């Protein structure tokens, strides 16, 4: 039986800490959550490698470095309500659950949502609610949110999600511009999200997050 606890420690020591992720709650959460429970059995051996893992067509578990740096930029507080968009099997939601008051996980793939609920239950993440539906529509019934994170790439950030972010709230998303991916952190002020670049990463663009066609006369 592989020593997954040792692999978690190695993941944090070789992928997370060297990436300038220094917030102790993030490190402690990534040490505590068994990543291997959130991947199919065939991928358990690869659960802690430093690359995206494909969980379904066009859907990945983000590499540990990318997720850790996104969470570091998002700066989640213990009283926050967080929207986790397209978390697939729920690993990100489990990590965030230890940082926030509550997590709403919106997963468009019903089978992945079922897997997420089972995995989250197995690790005692009782403050996560898994909602099934289009990721780009979010979960307005539970909002507005203090923070949002997208577990895949976007080209355009949907207005429906922007509307669900509190004024003063933060959002982090991986924008793909051609072949180049850049993670951006956004802060909502006076009804508008103001974005700034943070670091480079890559992932498939999620359904509903492709660039909208430019209007032309």
Secondary structure, 3 states (H helix, E strand, C coil): CCCHHHHHHHHHHHHHHHHCCCCHHHHHHHHHCCHHHHCCHHHHHHCCCCCCEEEECCEEECCHHHHHHHHHHHCCCCCCEEEEECCCCCHHHHHHHCCCCEEEEEECCHHHHHHHHHHHHHCCCCCEEEEECCHHHCCHHHCCEEEEEEEEEECCCCHHHHHCEEEEEEEEEEEEECCEEEEEEEEEECCEEEEEEEEECCCCECCCCCCCCCCCC
